[in-house]
Amino acid sequence: MTSMMHLPMAHLIALSTHVPPYELPQEMVKIVAKRVLGERYPEFERLTKSFENAVIDRRYSAVPFEWFEQPQDWPSRTLAYLQGAPEMFIGAAQNALTAAGWTADEVDCIVTVTSTGIATPTLDARAMVTMPFRSDVHRVPVFGLGCAGGVSGLSIAARLASASPGSKVLFVCVEACTLSFREDRLQKADIIATVLFGDGAAAACISTEGNSLGQFGHGEEHTWPDTLAIMGWDVDEAGFGVVFDRSIPEFVKQHFAAAVESGMERMGLAQADLARIICHPGGAKVVDAIEGALHLGQDVLDHERGILRDYGNMSAPTVMFVLERLLADAPHGQMMLAALGPGFTASLLPIRFAA
């Protein structure tokens, strides 16, 4: 087998983001949540400060406010996902292809990441009804990466592009996190999800050839043992129920730096080589914890906080929203994408920007 080290490196050719049509101002979310949950959940009033502490102004959703005020179950959540997720996929994918100067029938491989709904046939196949992808396009749907999915998915797509030089790989990341709102579970984690979650999608065109926005290196991951209970989904007859352990910020403070150091060592890099780290902003406390763990200057992760403020935590695509905002600054030098997701796993992907 040919070593990846001897293959040409993959490049980011284009990047695009997309949000669904329904805007959810944070103050209105708080009002609706209180109306739905307040009388039945004694802890709700005590947790309302979380809406302010999250430092989120607005989010976007595949469904309107009225949807959250009605009881939902697996079929209704799945229906909402199957209506909203393909639209987000197509919106992000079409914009990325246009930015790259590619047409859908030139795409050789589609990598799709999602963790917030079940679709079989998968989202890429559903998009083929509207978008003229070739019948022989390779489809790589990936489920279950959660918040790490943006970085891990880019890494998968970059490896596939590198392994087939000259091929055109489209990576699309779609999440409808708001559909996991549970009026029936009445747990603190569900309130925090209500405070944080938004919906969104992002797409990237990746190839070894073309006008490069940045060159990817080889991605690395670190999964900590005995950490399955830190983050993920509970699944029952009503749908997904979020799992957020309260220890996440402290865990990041204690363990993230060592994972980054070992991952970068395998990349042949050190933290001193980085002009910037580009992070998934899972929440304000997690962003603070990352800055502390890596001894970054205060507010180094400004774009992360800005995306969290403007869109909330959209799970996997959120880090790509951060990358899009960073690209507007004409970045240069060695950087690294980083995210934390269920497993509990840190996903790392180096990217170098030309001067």
GUNU-142825 format. One record per residue (C-alpha): residue number from 1; z, y, x. Coordinates in steps of 0.05 Angstrom, whole numbers. Example, Ala and Ser with C-alpha at 12.3 -4.5 7.8 and 13.67 -1.06 7.14 Angstrom:
<rs>
@nr=1	up=156	north=-90	east=246
@nr=2	up=143	north=-21	east=273
</rs>
This chain:
<rs>
@nr=1	up=0	north=0	east=0
@nr=2	up=-18	north=69	east=26
@nr=3	up=43	north=112	east=40
@nr=4	up=51	north=174	east=-4
@nr=5	up=61	north=212	east=62
@nr=6	up=-13	north=201	east=79
@nr=7	up=-40	north=224	east=12
@nr=8	up=-60	north=296	east=-3
@nr=9	up=-5	north=338	east=-36
@nr=10	up=-10	north=357	east=-109
@nr=11	up=-14	north=430	east=-130
@nr=12	up=7	north=469	east=-191
@nr=13	up=-58	north=497	east=-218
@nr=14	up=-33	north=528	east=-283
@nr=15	up=30	north=533	east=-325
@nr=16	up=40	north=552	east=-397
@nr=17	up=98	north=554	east=-447
@nr=18	up=100	north=553	east=-522
@nr=19	up=153	north=562	east=-576
@nr=20	up=151	north=543	east=-650
@nr=21	up=146	north=596	east=-705
@nr=22	up=217	north=604	east=-730
@nr=23	up=262	north=653	east=-692
@nr=24	up=337	north=640	east=-696
@nr=25	up=377	north=702	east=-677
@nr=26	up=444	north=680	east=-650
@nr=27	up=485	north=722	east=-699
@nr=28	up=447	north=691	east=-757
@nr=29	up=458	north=621	east=-729
@nr=30	up=532	north=635	east=-728
@nr=31	up=531	north=658	east=-801
@nr=32	up=492	north=597	east=-825
@nr=33	up=535	north=549	east=-784
@nr=34	up=598	north=579	east=-813
@nr=35	up=569	north=572	east=-883
@nr=36	up=551	north=499	east=-872
@nr=37	up=609	north=476	east=-828
@nr=38	up=666	north=526	east=-836
@nr=39	up=702	north=498	east=-897
@nr=40	up=697	north=425	east=-874
@nr=41	up=712	north=433	east=-800
@nr=42	up=781	north=465	east=-786
@nr=43	up=764	north=475	east=-713
@nr=44	up=702	north=516	east=-728
@nr=45	up=735	north=585	east=-730
@nr=46	up=767	north=572	east=-663
@nr=47	up=700	north=554	east=-633
@nr=48	up=662	north=614	east=-659
@nr=49	up=674	north=652	east=-594
@nr=50	up=627	north=601	east=-563
@nr=51	up=569	north=638	east=-597
@nr=52	up=585	north=701	east=-557
@nr=53	up=605	north=665	east=-493
@nr=54	up=539	north=628	east=-490
@nr=55	up=503	north=695	east=-475
@nr=56	up=444	north=675	east=-519
@nr=57	up=408	north=726	east=-561
@nr=58	up=358	north=683	east=-597
@nr=59	up=325	north=615	east=-600
@nr=60	up=265	north=584	east=-634
@nr=61	up=260	north=524	east=-680
@nr=62	up=207	north=479	east=-711
@nr=63	up=242	north=487	east=-778
@nr=64	up=269	north=548	east=-816
@nr=65	up=342	north=565	east=-830
@nr=66	up=338	north=533	east=-899
@nr=67	up=327	north=464	east=-867
@nr=68	up=395	north=466	east=-833
@nr=69	up=430	north=480	east=-899
@nr=70	up=407	north=415	east=-930
@nr=71	up=432	north=345	east=-913
@nr=72	up=383	north=309	east=-866
@nr=73	up=374	north=237	east=-845
@nr=74	up=330	north=196	east=-798
@nr=75	up=267	north=201	east=-842
@nr=76	up=273	north=276	east=-854
@nr=77	up=288	north=291	east=-781
@nr=78	up=230	north=247	east=-759
@nr=79	up=183	north=281	east=-808
@nr=80	up=203	north=349	east=-781
@nr=81	up=192	north=325	east=-710
@nr=82	up=123	north=295	east=-727
@nr=83	up=103	north=362	east=-759
@nr=84	up=131	north=408	east=-705
@nr=85	up=124	north=371	east=-639
@nr=86	up=48	north=359	east=-640
@nr=87	up=38	north=433	east=-655
@nr=88	up=80	north=452	east=-595
@nr=89	up=44	north=401	east=-552
@nr=90	up=-24	north=429	east=-570
@nr=91	up=-2	north=501	east=-562
@nr=92	up=25	north=491	east=-492
@nr=93	up=-31	north=444	east=-470
@nr=94	up=-88	north=488	east=-493
@nr=95	up=-60	north=549	east=-460
@nr=96	up=-49	north=512	east=-394
@nr=97	up=-119	north=484	east=-395
@nr=98	up=-148	north=553	east=-408
@nr=99	up=-108	north=583	east=-351
@nr=100	up=-132	north=528	east=-304
@nr=101	up=-204	north=535	east=-325
@nr=102	up=-204	north=462	east=-347
@nr=103	up=-230	north=432	east=-411
@nr=104	up=-194	north=375	east=-447
@nr=105	up=-250	north=326	east=-431
@nr=106	up=-239	north=338	east=-357
@nr=107	up=-167	north=313	east=-359
@nr=108	up=-158	north=245	east=-327
@nr=109	up=-85	north=233	east=-342
@nr=110	up=-33	north=261	east=-391
@nr=111	up=41	north=255	east=-376
@nr=112	up=84	north=271	east=-436
@nr=113	up=159	north=280	east=-435
@nr=114	up=203	north=283	east=-497
@nr=115	up=273	north=260	east=-516
@nr=116	up=286	north=293	east=-583
@nr=117	up=243	north=251	east=-630
@nr=118	up=208	north=185	east=-638
@nr=119	up=132	north=183	east=-646
@nr=120	up=90	north=121	east=-643
@nr=121	up=31	north=134	east=-633
@nr=122	up=58	north=183	east=-582
@nr=123	up=48	north=258	east=-581
@nr=124	up=-11	north=255	east=-533
@nr=125	up=-48	north=207	east=-579
@nr=126	up=-34	north=252	east=-639
@nr=127	up=-60	north=312	east=-600
@nr=128	up=-125	north=275	east=-588
@nr=129	up=-141	north=285	east=-662
@nr=130	up=-148	north=359	east=-647
@nr=131	up=-162	north=364	east=-573
@nr=132	up=-225	north=330	east=-545
@nr=133	up=-192	north=288	east=-491
@nr=134	up=-235	north=230	east=-466
@nr=135	up=-226	north=162	east=-496
@nr=136	up=-211	north=134	east=-426
@nr=137	up=-157	north=185	east=-409
@nr=138	up=-94	north=153	east=-380
@nr=139	up=-32	north=166	east=-423
@nr=140	up=38	north=164	east=-393
@nr=141	up=90	north=179	east=-447
@nr=142	up=162	north=184	east=-420
@nr=143	up=224	north=183	east=-464
@nr=144	up=298	north=193	east=-451
@nr=145	up=302	north=239	east=-390
@nr=146	up=335	north=294	east=-430
@nr=147	up=348	north=359	east=-394
@nr=148	up=322	north=329	east=-328
@nr=149	up=255	north=315	east=-360
@nr=150	up=220	north=379	east=-338
@nr=151	up=232	north=367	east=-264
@nr=152	up=226	north=291	east=-267
@nr=153	up=162	north=297	east=-308
@nr=154	up=131	north=346	east=-260
@nr=155	up=149	north=298	east=-203
@nr=156	up=116	north=239	east=-239
@nr=157	up=54	north=280	east=-253
@nr=158	up=50	north=305	east=-181
@nr=159	up=56	north=235	east=-154
@nr=160	up=0	north=210	east=-200
@nr=161	up=-45	north=268	east=-179
@nr=162	up=-30	north=255	east=-106
@nr=163	up=-44	north=181	east=-114
@nr=164	up=-113	north=196	east=-144
@nr=165	up=-140	north=254	east=-103
@nr=166	up=-184	north=302	east=-142
@nr=167	up=-160	north=277	east=-210
@nr=168	up=-136	north=326	east=-262
@nr=169	up=-67	north=312	east=-290
@nr=170	up=-39	north=348	east=-350
@nr=171	up=37	north=348	east=-357
@nr=172	up=65	north=367	east=-425
@nr=173	up=139	north=372	east=-442
@nr=174	up=160	north=379	east=-515
@nr=175	up=230	north=383	east=-544
@nr=176	up=255	north=397	east=-615
@nr=177	up=330	north=400	east=-599
@nr=178	up=349	north=438	east=-662
@nr=179	up=332	north=378	east=-705
@nr=180	up=395	north=344	east=-678
@nr=181	up=439	north=392	east=-718
@nr=182	up=491	north=349	east=-752
@nr=183	up=530	north=377	east=-811
@nr=184	up=564	north=309	east=-820
@nr=185	up=595	north=293	east=-752
@nr=186	up=642	north=352	east=-744
@nr=187	up=654	north=342	east=-669
@nr=188	up=661	north=396	east=-617
@nr=189	up=599	north=372	east=-579
@nr=190	up=558	north=384	east=-641
@nr=191	up=584	north=455	east=-648
@nr=192	up=566	north=468	east=-575
@nr=193	up=496	north=440	east=-588
@nr=194	up=490	north=487	east=-647
@nr=195	up=509	north=545	east=-601
@nr=196	up=459	north=526	east=-546
@nr=197	up=399	north=487	east=-571
@nr=198	up=329	north=515	east=-582
@nr=199	up=259	north=484	east=-587
@nr=200	up=201	north=494	east=-540
@nr=201	up=144	north=464	east=-500
@nr=202	up=112	north=474	east=-433
@nr=203	up=50	north=447	east=-399
@nr=204	up=24	north=445	east=-327
@nr=205	up=-43	north=428	east=-297
@nr=206	up=-34	north=390	east=-232
@nr=207	up=-86	north=367	east=-181
@nr=208	up=-98	north=361	east=-106
@nr=209	up=-157	north=408	east=-115
@nr=210	up=-165	north=478	east=-144
@nr=211	up=-133	north=546	east=-139
@nr=212	up=-60	north=533	east=-124
@nr=213	up=0	north=569	east=-153
@nr=214	up=45	north=525	east=-110
@nr=215	up=45	north=460	east=-72
@nr=216	up=92	north=404	east=-94
@nr=217	up=130	north=360	east=-45
@nr=218	up=159	north=292	east=-60
@nr=219	up=212	north=292	east=-114
@nr=220	up=280	north=259	east=-108
@nr=221	up=334	north=237	east=-157
@nr=222	up=407	north=221	east=-152
@nr=223	up=442	north=182	east=-207
@nr=224	up=518	north=179	east=-203
@nr=225	up=551	north=112	east=-219
@nr=226	up=592	north=103	east=-282
@nr=227	up=569	north=168	east=-314
@nr=228	up=532	north=144	east=-375
@nr=229	up=582	north=178	east=-421
@nr=230	up=573	north=248	east=-393
@nr=231	up=509	north=266	east=-430
@nr=232	up=460	north=235	east=-479
@nr=233	up=451	north=216	east=-551
@nr=234	up=493	north=175	east=-600
@nr=235	up=445	north=144	east=-650
@nr=236	up=464	north=127	east=-721
@nr=237	up=433	north=124	east=-790
@nr=238	up=431	north=200	east=-796
@nr=239	up=396	north=213	east=-729
@nr=240	up=414	north=234	east=-659
@nr=241	up=484	north=260	east=-644
@nr=242	up=493	north=298	east=-580
@nr=243	up=538	north=273	east=-524
@nr=244	up=565	north=330	east=-480
@nr=245	up=626	north=314	east=-439
@nr=246	up=671	north=375	east=-429
@nr=247	up=674	north=357	east=-354
@nr=248	up=601	north=374	east=-340
@nr=249	up=613	north=443	east=-307
@nr=250	up=670	north=416	east=-264
@nr=251	up=629	north=353	east=-246
@nr=252	up=572	north=399	east=-223
@nr=253	up=620	north=440	east=-180
@nr=254	up=647	north=377	east=-147
@nr=255	up=586	north=333	east=-139
@nr=256	up=520	north=371	east=-145
@nr=257	up=519	north=400	east=-74
@nr=258	up=524	north=331	east=-41
@nr=259	up=467	north=304	east=-85
@nr=260	up=424	north=364	east=-67
@nr=261	up=439	north=356	east=7
@nr=262	up=423	north=282	east=9
@nr=263	up=359	north=292	east=-32
@nr=264	up=335	north=348	east=12
@nr=265	up=350	north=307	east=74
@nr=266	up=302	north=253	east=47
@nr=267	up=251	north=309	east=36
@nr=268	up=259	north=333	east=107
@nr=269	up=290	north=398	east=84
@nr=270	up=357	north=434	east=86
@nr=271	up=385	north=485	east=38
@nr=272	up=375	north=538	east=91
@nr=273	up=300	north=526	east=86
@nr=274	up=299	north=548	east=13
@nr=275	up=280	north=618	east=-9
@nr=276	up=306	north=600	east=-78
@nr=277	up=328	north=542	east=-121
@nr=278	up=297	north=541	east=-191
@nr=279	up=346	north=510	east=-240
@nr=280	up=348	north=484	east=-311
@nr=281	up=398	north=530	east=-345
@nr=282	up=436	north=481	east=-389
@nr=283	up=488	north=533	east=-408
@nr=284	up=523	north=594	east=-379
@nr=285	up=580	north=552	east=-351
@nr=286	up=532	north=503	east=-318
@nr=287	up=492	north=560	east=-286
@nr=288	up=558	north=588	east=-259
@nr=289	up=577	north=519	east=-234
@nr=290	up=510	north=510	east=-197
@nr=291	up=518	north=578	east=-164
@nr=292	up=588	north=560	east=-142
@nr=293	up=571	north=489	east=-118
@nr=294	up=513	north=513	east=-75
@nr=295	up=548	north=577	east=-52
@nr=296	up=493	north=620	east=-80
@nr=297	up=502	north=695	east=-87
@nr=298	up=524	north=719	east=-156
@nr=299	up=465	north=727	east=-203
@nr=300	up=416	north=693	east=-156
@nr=301	up=397	north=652	east=-216
@nr=302	up=376	north=713	east=-255
@nr=303	up=314	north=683	east=-287
@nr=304	up=355	north=623	east=-309
@nr=305	up=403	north=668	east=-346
@nr=306	up=346	north=708	east=-375
@nr=307	up=312	north=647	east=-403
@nr=308	up=378	north=621	east=-431
@nr=309	up=388	north=689	east=-465
@nr=310	up=318	north=692	east=-495
@nr=311	up=307	north=618	east=-514
@nr=312	up=371	north=579	east=-508
@nr=313	up=373	north=509	east=-479
@nr=314	up=308	north=475	east=-498
@nr=315	up=325	north=414	east=-456
@nr=316	up=268	north=389	east=-411
@nr=317	up=218	north=448	east=-416
@nr=318	up=270	north=501	east=-402
@nr=319	up=263	north=498	east=-326
@nr=320	up=188	north=508	east=-334
@nr=321	up=201	north=572	east=-373
@nr=322	up=242	north=594	east=-313
@nr=323	up=186	north=575	east=-266
@nr=324	up=136	north=614	east=-308
@nr=325	up=179	north=676	east=-305
@nr=326	up=187	north=667	east=-230
@nr=327	up=112	north=662	east=-220
@nr=328	up=105	north=732	east=-248
@nr=329	up=145	north=756	east=-187
@nr=330	up=91	north=729	east=-139
@nr=331	up=141	north=683	east=-103
@nr=332	up=131	north=660	east=-32
@nr=333	up=164	north=609	east=13
@nr=334	up=196	north=541	east=3
@nr=335	up=234	north=531	east=-63
@nr=336	up=261	north=473	east=-102
@nr=337	up=264	north=456	east=-176
@nr=338	up=329	north=424	east=-199
@nr=339	up=356	north=396	east=-264
@nr=340	up=413	north=352	east=-289
@nr=341	up=404	north=302	east=-345
@nr=342	up=429	north=237	east=-377
@nr=343	up=445	north=183	east=-328
@nr=344	up=480	north=226	east=-303
@nr=345	up=423	north=246	east=-258
@nr=346	up=402	north=304	east=-213
@nr=347	up=327	north=312	east=-208
@nr=348	up=298	north=352	east=-150
@nr=349	up=226	north=373	east=-134
@nr=350	up=205	north=418	east=-76
@nr=351	up=151	north=469	east=-87
@nr=352	up=121	north=516	east=-34
@nr=353	up=89	north=582	east=-51
@nr=354	up=39	north=614	east=-3
@nr=355	up=54	north=684	east=22
</rs>
